[in-house]
Amino acid sequence: MTAKEYLSQIHYLNLKINYLKKQIEDYQVQMRRISSADFDSIRIDKSPSLEAPFIKPMEKLSEAEDKLKVELINLKNLKNEIIKTINKVEDEEYRILLKYRYIHHCSFREIAIKMYVSETSIRRRHNEALSMIILTKPL
């Protein structure tokens, strides 16, 4: 795993967490929705379901909430680990750049504005900063 891939893990874990949050919202909507009996259509299923219509979404909601809790803990731990790795870079400017990019998810343009340098310089410095990242953990 490259330094860039290692540092980008936070971004992908955030995407996963946002997807779980969206799923939870969808399950909550499904639970609130009450379907009415449709007497006009022909019934094909001969065995009626004895469960309330909100039971399955409620079970899925509970599972999704449990997964979300686990992923939030994983995100916190991963952020702490990556911050420790970034803090090992000797140059303060490179540490700031890496934190803006990988912890705060800023674009190169946003970082350039915050650090008062050109976007091209930020891209170059970013590559230099990545080369200073030392991955101690076998990945």
C-alpha positions as CSV (number, residue, x, y, z in Angstrom):
1,M,0.0,0.0,0.0
2,T,1.3,3.4,-1.0
3,A,1.4,6.4,1.4
4,K,-1.4,8.0,-0.6
5,E,-3.6,4.9,-0.4
6,Y,-2.9,4.6,3.3
7,L,-3.9,8.2,4.0
8,S,-7.0,8.0,1.7
9,Q,-8.5,5.3,3.8
10,I,-10.3,7.9,5.8
11,H,-12.1,9.2,2.7
12,Y,-13.3,5.7,1.8
13,L,-14.5,5.0,5.3
14,N,-16.4,8.3,5.3
15,L,-18.1,7.2,2.1
16,K,-19.1,3.9,3.7
17,I,-20.4,5.8,6.8
18,N,-22.4,8.2,4.7
19,Y,-23.9,5.3,2.8
20,L,-24.9,3.6,6.1
21,K,-26.5,6.8,7.2
22,K,-28.6,7.0,4.0
23,Q,-29.7,3.4,4.5
24,I,-30.8,4.2,8.0
25,E,-32.9,7.1,6.8
26,D,-34.4,4.9,4.1
27,Y,-35.3,2.2,6.7
28,Q,-36.8,4.8,9.0
29,V,-39.0,6.0,6.1
30,Q,-40.1,2.5,5.3
31,M,-41.0,1.8,8.9
32,R,-43.3,4.9,9.0
33,R,-45.0,3.9,5.8
34,I,-48.2,1.9,6.3
35,S,-49.4,0.1,3.3
36,S,-53.1,-0.5,2.8
37,A,-54.7,-3.7,1.5
38,D,-55.2,-3.7,-2.2
39,F,-58.6,-5.4,-2.8
40,D,-58.7,-4.7,-6.5
41,S,-55.7,-6.8,-7.5
42,I,-55.6,-10.5,-7.9
43,R,-53.9,-12.2,-5.0
44,I,-51.2,-14.7,-6.1
45,D,-49.6,-15.4,-2.7
46,K,-51.8,-17.9,-0.9
47,S,-49.9,-17.5,2.4
48,P,-50.5,-14.1,4.0
49,S,-47.6,-12.7,6.0
50,L,-48.5,-12.4,9.7
51,E,-45.8,-9.8,10.4
52,A,-46.5,-6.2,10.5
53,P,-45.1,-4.4,7.4
54,F,-42.6,-2.4,9.5
55,I,-40.9,-5.4,11.1
56,K,-38.4,-6.2,8.3
57,P,-37.3,-2.6,7.9
58,M,-37.0,-2.4,11.7
59,E,-34.6,-5.4,11.7
60,K,-32.6,-3.9,8.9
61,L,-32.5,-0.6,10.7
62,S,-31.1,-2.2,13.8
63,E,-28.4,-4.0,11.8
64,A,-27.4,-0.8,9.9
65,E,-27.2,1.2,13.2
66,D,-24.9,-1.5,14.7
67,K,-22.7,-1.4,11.6
68,L,-22.6,2.4,11.7
69,K,-21.5,2.3,15.4
70,V,-18.7,0.0,14.5
71,E,-17.6,2.0,11.5
72,L,-17.6,5.3,13.5
73,I,-15.3,3.6,16.0
74,N,-13.1,2.4,13.2
75,L,-13.0,5.9,11.7
76,K,-12.0,7.5,15.0
77,N,-9.2,4.9,15.4
78,L,-8.0,5.3,11.8
79,K,-7.9,9.1,12.1
80,N,-5.9,8.9,15.3
81,E,-3.5,6.4,13.6
82,I,-3.1,8.5,10.5
83,I,-2.6,11.7,12.5
84,K,0.2,10.0,14.4
85,T,1.7,9.0,11.1
86,I,1.4,12.5,9.6
87,N,3.0,14.0,12.8
88,K,6.1,11.9,12.2
89,V,6.8,14.1,9.1
90,E,9.5,16.5,10.2
91,D,8.5,19.5,8.1
92,E,5.6,21.5,9.7
93,E,4.4,22.8,6.3
94,Y,4.1,19.3,4.9
95,R,2.2,18.1,8.1
96,I,-0.3,20.9,7.7
97,L,-0.7,20.2,4.0
98,L,-1.3,16.5,4.6
99,K,-3.8,17.2,7.4
100,Y,-5.7,19.6,5.2
101,R,-5.8,17.0,2.4
102,Y,-6.5,13.8,4.2
103,I,-8.0,14.7,7.6
104,H,-10.1,17.7,6.5
105,H,-10.6,16.5,2.9
106,C,-9.7,19.9,1.3
107,S,-9.0,20.1,-2.4
108,F,-5.6,21.3,-3.7
109,R,-7.2,24.6,-4.6
110,E,-8.6,25.1,-1.1
111,I,-5.2,24.2,0.5
112,A,-3.4,26.6,-1.9
113,I,-5.7,29.4,-0.8
114,K,-5.3,28.6,2.9
115,M,-1.5,28.3,2.6
116,Y,-1.1,31.4,0.3
117,V,0.7,29.5,-2.5
118,S,-0.2,28.4,-6.0
119,E,-2.1,25.2,-6.6
120,T,0.9,23.9,-8.6
121,S,3.2,24.4,-5.7
122,I,0.7,22.6,-3.4
123,R,0.6,19.6,-5.8
124,R,4.4,19.5,-5.9
125,R,4.7,19.8,-2.1
126,H,2.0,17.2,-1.7
127,N,4.1,14.7,-3.6
128,E,7.2,15.6,-1.6
129,A,5.2,15.2,1.7
130,L,3.9,11.8,0.6
131,S,7.5,10.7,0.0
132,M,8.2,11.5,3.7
133,I,5.5,9.4,5.1
134,I,6.9,6.3,6.7
135,L,4.5,3.4,6.9
136,T,5.5,1.4,10.0
137,K,2.6,-1.1,9.9
138,P,2.8,-3.9,7.4
139,L,-0.2,-3.4,5.1
